[in-house]
Amino acid sequence: METDVPIEPGKKKAGGRGPSVGTTRDRAPGRRISRKKNRGVTTFREPKERALIAMYRHGGKSTYRSLSKVAKELGIPFQQLASLLKAAFKEGMFAITLNLEAERIEIITLEHDVKTRFADKGLRRVTLVHADEAILGELDSDERARLRREVTDAMAAQLASYLDAMVASAAKRARGAGRAGLPAPLFRIGVGPGRTLRALADHLRRTPRPVRTSAVETVASVGYVGLGGNLEANMNARDIAETYGGQFDQIPCVGLPMREEAAVVIQPHQVREGLQKCLTCDVVITGIGPVGAVPDNGNDLPSSKEIEAIRRGGGCLQIGYSVLDAAGRQVPTAYKPIGLSPEDLYRMVHTSGPDGRREVILIAGGDRRRIVPIKVALSAGLVSWLVTDTVTAKSLLDEP
């Protein structure tokens, strides 16, 4: 077996002229480069056994030690130790047992696979919760609603923990700015309408928040449309702001004026200011739904009076009151949504803000009718962070 032999830099070959040992015309003097460095090191069982014991059974106990430390202890190069361990694994001399629940392993694998599938469309992060395969079946309305609520509540809890971390970072930046005598930068969150976002707001209100700061501002990402109760975007945004001790703003106008009236609706200064704030959000959280969602699915987004015409025109999904077809193209409607458009979401996903990348978080799942809309939104590049369930994730990986 060949080994590398250290020599003094610049030393000449004995009895001759030319470059130093271990050099070429393009390589500086130094160690001799062997092309057979690790050839043959994995042939015998004994060195593999020594490597395994030193790495994983040091002192007779289960261990996981540094490769560099073990290599030094055995007196072999780092690369040779890696080759021995790799060969031992292939030959079945040891196995790796993950002490993780099967459900957690599935979630981590699916998160990676979905992110990889849509990475070229701007998807950078996937967060999954477990769901029962029953959500794909034909269920009565009560059972379907129950399963969907379970998944929605789990997604809300999962996303809440990440929001807590974002708010904590915003509070830290604000404190740093205050110590430097600078104005505190606002961390702005855009919040959409619907039952899923309502579930998020309710979870944040029911559970204690680790940080409260005035450095957070939530903004309704669309105007109000008369959904009733607390399903409006401004109500969701207001409640989320209160849980974090932050500020709140909205677009003070109707969200679905007739198309010919839209230019008049956005004229007031307060409306234009609200729209501008939406465009400068660091994070936007939105739901999604099929066109004309049936009541047992939560009816997240409003159905227009021309719903059948929209369907005939290829309408597949609603996001922020905008209607898209299966190719991700916007479908004309008699009304014009006032708020963040699909084009705005796309720009947020694919361009950076003043403080780095911005996030468009889509939280949706627990309902087979939302699988196609989610896939369309991902394929159209409208989402940088997906929060959904394992059953939906598997369906997203199905071809085409």
C-alpha positions in Angstrom: 0.0 0.0 0.0 1.4 3.4 -1.0 1.7 6.2 1.5 2.5 9.9 1.1 6.0 10.8 2.1 6.5 14.4 3.4 9.5 16.2 1.9 11.0 19.6 2.4 9.5 22.2 -0.1 11.9 23.0 -2.8 14.1 19.9 -2.4 15.5 18.6 -5.6 15.5 15.0 -7.0 18.7 13.2 -6.0 21.4 13.3 -8.7 19.4 15.3 -11.2 17.9 18.5 -12.4 14.3 19.5 -12.7 11.4 20.2 -10.5 11.1 19.1 -6.9 9.7 15.8 -5.9 5.9 15.7 -6.1 5.6 18.7 -8.4 4.6 19.4 -11.9 5.0 22.5 -14.0 1.7 23.8 -12.7 1.9 22.6 -9.1 3.9 24.2 -6.3 6.5 22.1 -4.5 5.0 20.1 -1.6 3.8 16.6 -0.7 4.0 13.9 -3.4 0.5 13.4 -4.8 -0.4 9.7 -5.0 -3.2 8.6 -7.3 -3.4 5.3 -5.4 -3.8 6.9 -2.0 -6.4 4.6 -0.5 -6.2 1.7 -2.9 -6.2 -1.6 -1.0 -6.9 -0.1 2.4 -10.4 -1.8 2.6 -9.2 -5.2 1.5 -8.7 -6.7 5.0 -11.3 -7.0 7.7 -9.0 -6.2 10.7 -8.4 -2.4 9.9 -12.2 -2.0 9.3 -12.9 -3.6 12.7 -10.4 -1.3 14.4 -12.0 1.7 12.7 -15.5 0.7 13.8 -14.6 0.0 17.4 -12.6 3.3 17.7 -15.4 5.2 16.2 -18.6 3.7 17.7 -17.5 1.5 20.6 -14.6 3.5 22.2 -14.0 2.3 25.7 -16.6 -0.4 25.3 -19.4 2.1 25.2 -21.6 3.4 22.4 -19.8 6.5 21.0 -19.8 8.8 18.0 -16.4 10.5 17.8 -14.8 13.0 15.6 -13.4 11.4 12.4 -10.3 13.6 12.6 -9.7 12.5 16.3 -10.1 8.8 15.5 -7.9 9.0 12.4 -5.1 10.6 14.5 -5.5 8.0 17.2 -5.2 5.2 14.6 -2.4 6.9 12.8 -4.1 6.9 9.4 -5.2 9.7 7.1 -8.7 11.1 7.5 -9.7 9.9 4.0 -8.5 6.4 4.8 -10.7 6.2 7.9 -13.7 7.4 5.8 -13.0 4.7 3.2 -12.8 2.0 5.9 -16.1 3.0 7.5 -17.9 3.2 4.1 -16.6 -0.2 3.2 -17.6 -1.7 6.5 -21.2 -0.3 6.1 -21.5 -1.8 2.6 -20.3 -5.2 3.9 -22.9 -5.2 6.7 -20.4 -5.0 9.5 -22.6 -2.4 11.2 -26.0 -0.8 10.7 -27.5 2.6 11.6 -30.6 2.7 13.8 -32.5 6.0 14.0 -34.2 6.4 17.3 -36.9 8.6 15.7 -40.6 7.8 15.4 -41.6 6.5 11.9 -43.9 9.5 11.6 -41.1 12.0 12.2 -38.8 10.2 9.7 -41.6 10.3 7.1 -42.2 14.1 7.7 -38.5 15.0 7.3 -38.2 12.9 4.1 -41.4 14.4 2.6 -40.3 17.9 3.5 -37.0 17.4 1.6 -38.7 15.8 -1.4 -41.4 18.5 -1.8 -38.8 21.3 -1.5 -36.6 19.6 -4.0 -39.5 19.1 -6.5 -40.4 22.8 -6.5 -37.1 24.4 -5.6 -36.7 25.8 -9.1 -40.1 27.6 -8.6 -38.8 29.5 -5.6 -39.9 27.1 -2.8 -37.3 27.2 -0.1 -38.9 25.7 2.9 -41.6 23.1 3.7 -43.2 22.4 7.1 -45.4 19.4 7.5 -47.8 18.0 10.1 -49.2 14.4 10.1 -52.6 13.8 8.6 -54.8 10.7 8.2 -55.2 9.2 4.8 -58.9 9.4 5.4 -58.9 13.0 4.2 -58.7 11.7 0.6 -61.8 9.6 1.0 -65.5 10.3 0.5 -66.6 11.5 3.9 -69.8 13.0 5.2 -69.6 16.7 5.9 -69.1 16.4 9.7 -66.2 14.0 9.5 -64.6 16.0 6.7 -64.8 19.1 8.8 -63.5 17.4 11.9 -60.4 16.0 10.1 -59.8 19.4 8.4 -59.9 21.2 11.8 -57.4 18.7 13.3 -54.9 19.3 10.5 -55.5 23.1 10.5 -55.0 23.3 14.3 -51.8 21.3 14.0 -50.5 23.5 11.1 -51.3 26.7 13.1 -49.4 25.4 16.1 -46.4 24.5 14.0 -46.3 27.9 12.2 -46.8 29.7 15.5 -43.5 28.5 16.8 -41.7 29.8 13.7 -43.4 33.2 14.0 -42.3 33.4 17.6 -38.7 33.0 16.4 -39.1 35.7 13.7 -40.7 38.1 16.2 -37.9 37.4 18.7 -35.3 38.2 16.0 -37.2 41.4 15.2 -37.2 42.4 18.9 -33.5 41.8 19.1 -32.8 44.0 16.1 -35.0 46.7 17.6 -33.0 46.6 20.9 -29.7 46.8 19.0 -31.0 49.8 17.0 -32.1 51.5 20.2 -28.7 51.1 21.8 -27.2 52.7 18.7 -29.6 55.6 18.9 -31.3 54.6 15.7 -35.0 54.1 15.0 -36.2 50.6 15.5 -36.9 48.7 12.2 -40.4 47.3 11.8 -40.9 43.6 11.0 -44.0 43.7 8.8 -46.3 40.7 8.4 -49.0 40.5 5.8 -52.0 38.5 6.8 -54.8 37.1 4.6 -58.5 36.2 5.3 -60.2 32.8 5.8 -60.6 30.0 8.3 -57.0 28.7 8.2 -55.6 32.2 9.1 -58.3 32.5 11.7 -57.1 29.2 13.3 -53.6 30.7 13.4 -54.8 33.9 15.1 -56.8 31.9 17.6 -53.9 29.6 18.4 -51.7 32.6 19.0 -54.3 34.1 21.3 -54.9 31.0 23.3 -51.2 30.2 24.0 -48.5 32.3 25.7 -46.1 34.1 23.4 -42.4 34.2 24.5 -41.8 37.7 23.1 -43.9 40.8 22.9 -42.5 43.8 21.0 -43.7 47.0 19.3 -41.2 46.3 16.5 -43.8 44.1 14.8 -46.6 45.4 12.5 -49.2 43.2 10.9 -51.0 44.4 7.8 -54.2 43.0 6.2 -53.1 41.8 2.7 -56.5 42.6 1.2 -59.5 44.9 1.8 -62.6 43.7 3.5 -65.4 41.9 1.6 -68.1 41.2 4.1 -67.1 37.6 5.0 -68.6 38.4 8.4 -67.3 37.8 11.9 -63.6 37.4 12.4 -62.7 35.8 9.0 -61.7 39.1 7.4 -58.0 39.7 6.8 -58.1 42.8 8.9 -59.5 40.9 11.9 -56.9 38.2 11.6 -54.1 40.7 11.3 -55.4 42.8 14.2 -55.6 39.8 16.6 -52.1 38.5 15.6 -50.7 42.0 16.2 -52.3 42.1 19.7 -50.8 38.8 20.7 -47.3 40.0 20.0 -47.8 43.5 21.4 -47.3 45.0 17.9 -48.9 47.5 15.6 -51.7 46.9 13.1 -52.8 48.4 9.9 -55.2 47.6 7.0 -56.4 48.6 3.6 -59.4 50.7 4.4 -61.6 49.9 1.5 -63.8 47.2 0.0 -61.7 44.3 -1.2 -63.9 43.3 -4.2 -65.2 46.4 -6.1 -66.5 46.0 -9.6 -63.6 46.3 -12.0 -64.8 49.6 -13.4 -65.0 51.1 -9.9 -61.5 49.9 -8.7 -59.6 53.0 -9.9 -61.9 55.2 -7.8 -61.7 52.9 -4.7 -57.9 53.1 -4.5 -57.7 56.9 -4.8 -57.8 57.8 -1.1 -54.4 58.4 0.5 -55.1 55.9 3.3 -55.9 53.1 0.8 -52.7 53.7 -1.3 -50.7 53.8 1.9 -52.2 50.5 3.0 -51.4 48.9 -0.4 -47.8 50.2 -0.2 -47.3 48.7 3.3 -48.5 45.3 1.9 -45.8 45.5 -0.8 -43.1 46.1 1.8 -44.0 43.1 4.0 -41.1 40.9 5.2 -43.5 38.0 5.4 -46.9 37.3 3.9 -49.1 34.5 5.2 -51.9 33.4 2.9 -54.5 30.6 2.5 -55.8 29.1 -0.7 -59.0 27.4 -1.8 -60.7 25.9 -4.8 -63.2 28.0 -6.7 -66.5 27.9 -5.0 -65.4 25.9 -2.0 -68.4 23.9 -0.5 -69.4 24.8 3.1 -68.0 21.6 4.8 -64.6 22.7 3.6 -64.8 25.9 5.5 -65.6 28.2 2.5 -62.4 30.0 3.2 -62.6 32.5 0.3 -65.7 34.2 -1.0 -67.5 32.8 -4.0 -68.5 35.5 -6.5 -71.9 35.7 -8.1 -70.4 34.7 -11.4 -68.8 31.5 -10.1 -70.1 29.3 -12.9 -68.7 31.7 -15.5 -65.4 31.7 -13.7 -65.3 27.9 -13.8 -66.2 27.9 -17.5 -63.3 30.2 -18.0 -60.9 27.7 -16.4 -60.9 29.1 -12.8 -59.2 26.6 -10.5 -58.2 28.4 -7.4 -58.6 31.5 -5.3 -55.7 33.2 -3.6 -56.1 36.6 -2.1 -59.5 36.8 -3.9 -57.7 36.5 -7.3 -58.7 33.6 -9.4 -56.1 31.5 -11.3 -56.5 28.6 -13.8 -54.7 25.3 -13.7 -51.7 26.8 -15.5 -51.4 29.6 -12.9 -52.7 32.3 -15.2 -55.1 34.9 -13.8 -58.8 34.5 -14.8 -60.7 37.7 -15.6 -63.6 38.4 -13.3 -66.2 41.1 -13.0 -64.6 42.3 -9.8 -61.0 43.5 -9.1 -59.4 42.4 -5.8 -57.8 45.2 -3.9 -54.7 44.0 -2.1 -51.7 41.8 -2.9 -52.0 40.2 -6.3 -50.4 36.9 -7.6 -47.9 39.1 -9.4 -47.0 40.8 -6.1 -46.5 37.4 -4.4 -44.3 36.2 -7.3 -42.1 39.2 -7.0 -41.8 38.7 -3.2 -40.7 35.1 -3.7 -38.1 35.9 -6.4 -36.7 39.2 -5.2 -35.1 40.3 -1.9 -36.2 43.1 0.3 -33.8 45.6 2.0 -33.1 43.1 4.8 -32.8 40.0 2.7 -35.2 37.5 1.3 -38.9 37.9 1.9 -41.2 35.0 2.6 -44.6 34.1 1.2 -46.0 31.4 3.5 -48.9 29.3 2.2 -50.7 27.5 5.0 -53.3 25.0 3.6 -54.1 21.3 4.0 -56.4 18.7 5.5 -58.7 18.8 2.5 -58.3 16.9 -0.8 -60.0 19.8 -2.7 -57.0 22.0 -1.9 -54.4 19.7 -3.3 -54.7 20.9 -6.9 -54.8 24.6 -5.9 -51.7 24.2 -3.8 -49.8 22.4 -6.6 -50.8 25.2 -9.0 -49.6 27.9 -6.7 -46.2 26.1 -6.1 -45.8 25.6 -9.9 -46.6 29.2 -10.6 -43.8 30.3 -8.2 -46.1 32.1 -5.7 -44.8 30.3 -2.6 -41.5 30.3 -0.8 -42.6 28.4 2.3 -45.3 25.8 2.4 -47.1 24.6 5.6 -49.3 21.6 4.9 -49.8 18.0 5.8 -48.2 14.7 4.9 -51.1 13.4 2.8 -51.1 16.5 0.8 -47.3 16.4 0.4 -47.5 12.9 -1.0 -50.1 14.0 -3.5 -47.9 17.0 -4.5 -45.2 14.6 -5.5 -47.4 12.5 -7.7 -47.0 13.1 -11.5 -47.8 15.1 -13.4 
